Amino acid sequence: MLRTSLKRVWDPKIIRYFRPEDTRIVFSTFQRGYASSMTPEDFDIVIVGGGPVGLALACALTSKSASSSTHNSALRVALVEAADLSSVRNWNPEREGDGTFFSNRVSSITNASRRFIQDIGAWQYVDESRTRPIEEMQVWDGISDSRIEFLAPPTTAASVPVHEMARLTENLNLQRGLLRRLDEVCGRGSTLTILDKTKVASIVSDVDGSSSSLPSSPSSSTASASFTGWPLLHLSTSQMIRARLLIGADGPNSPVRAYSQISSYGWSYNARAIVATLRHGQSGFTSFGTPRNHTTAYQRFLPTGPIAFLPLSPKCASLVWSTTPELAQALLDAGDEVLARMINAAFRLPDVSMRYLHRFILERWTRATPTAINTGRQADPKLARKQGFVSVEEIEEEIQWRERAHSIHPESALSSTLTPSTDPAHEARNEANVILSSEATLYPPLVHAVQPGSAASFPLRMSHADNYLGTRTTLAGDAAHTVHPLAGQGLNLGLSDAASLASTILESASLGMDVGSPLALKRYPEERYLANHGMLSSTDKLWKLYGTAMGPVVWARSVGLEVTNEWTSLKDAFMHFAGGSNDGKFWISHTLIFR
């Protein structure tokens, strides 16, 4: 049987006229040839993707199952992840460097997302010493300098500190906490199976509907159920698993979405985001002589894209700088020292000078000859970079000349050059002798260095799936939507998806429904689709609004920003929306009945 099927599938006459879009047909035909000789292992829920969203979803589902008094009523859940999760579980950055090492993959966790993580029991395993609260935001226009200031609104939630609008943490810190929570749940007899270091080779729809290995399930009677049409996953470990419900939390290039034949719409921004870990001095002081709180996030909207400074500790911060692909590559090729100088200038110099510096760097970069990087064995031409095309001294000279042209005093808050009063070697002098400008806290501390190896970039795009539900499949997180990082809401949208989807599944299971049916999952897209679309649309409009230097548009957005800054109730409404104050309520209300 197997030999016959293989001959039928790989016949050269078929391959000669084969199209890439017919992959599912080939795999389906191949699987029919040997499915009868292999019995799949069945699960109620299979989650593909072991990122923060997939792990949070697994935590939410299995925390209830582990606490259930009846073991047979627990949902059987499998999590499939291609990477080795032991490296995340054993992540220990304190062993590296002098304790100031931070990953460049950092996320802003809103109060609503944090409440959800606390509710599923995972926040207790997150290392809070490596997180930083955001209590204030300074946002301003790169052309007109119109500014809006946000302060964290008071909150009555006992689980979230007062006057904290969000909390910054490394993604690895959050993932490690979620994994430790899953380990605890598994130790109490959970029906969770984690399949890491395992890739999904193919996904097909089960056409045979052979008998199930699932025990009696709360969602349907196994003895009488038909398994035809269930997603059948063939794994790189030669295992075969079948899902009552397959959840794709597997990123923007989601195989689950491709299998579900769910189309999506969106576009590339023709931009890249530079991310890096920044090191700065701790000697920041206000004009009153009091130390800076280092809990303020800064964002400036330049015509080429926004640049954000996000505090991680009193001496470290995270950078997210959206700009053109060419300039992003040029800044990375220029080296960490040049990048640090350009970051300081990007927060302070007028737009006309920043445009000049961008042209200066791009012209030098364009004329430079690429140099292949030695990977250990031999130089790889595919990894060629244009290194050393501009020196630190040249950039500093250009910046200082531009500052003198704008009459910026070296001790001014707008000065981006490291003087004796701002260099870390002269902190004592700064504290004792220098009278700081009254505008010192309107701009981030001067960056002294970029953490080695932390500077990188990634492309930016917006996309949204047409639907979140397929035939016994559903999407969550980046598999369903990707958003511009200017609002820092990408992970929060995914965690809100996980909260809504988990509560929908648990409620349907408690009612004896088939958790893979459209009726059982109906509430999930009703709660999340429009909410996600609103955030995607808002960030997209902001990107386009601030991506132009046209005079009338600059005037209109500047007036709007100034008016909003004086309209406290409107600012509070924006913070309420961005902070997702209501996103966690449905999770709490819908899970109380399961405790």
Secondary structure, DSSP 8 states (H G I E B T S, - for coil): -HHHHHHHHS-HHHHHT--GGGHHHHHHHHHHHHGGGS--EEEEEEEE--SHHHHHHHHHHHHHHHH-S-GGGS--EEEE-SS-HHHHHT--GGGSTTS----S-EEEEEHHHHHHHHHTT-GGGS-GGGEEEE-EEEEEETTT--EEEEE------TTS-TT-SEEEEEHHHHHHHHHHHHHHHHHTT--EEEE-S--EEEEEE-SS-------S-SSS-GGG---TT-EEEEETTS-EEEEEEEEE-S-TT-HHHHHHT--EEEEEEEEEEEEEEEEE-S--B-TTS-B--S-EEEEEEETTEEEEEEESSSSEEEEEEEE-HHHHHHHHHH-HHHHHHHHHHHTTS-HHHHHHHHHHHHHHHHHS--EEEE-SSSEEEEEEE-TTSS-HHHHHHHHHHHHHHTT--TTSTT--S--TTTSGGGHHHHHHH----TTGGGS---EEEE-TT--EEEEEEEEEES-SEETTEEE-GGGTEE--GGGS-HHHHHHHHHHHHHHHHHHHHHTT--TTSHHHHTHHHHHHHHHHHHHHHHHHHHHHHTT---HHHHHHHHHHHHHHHH-HHHHHHHHHHHTTTTTTHHHHHHHGGG-
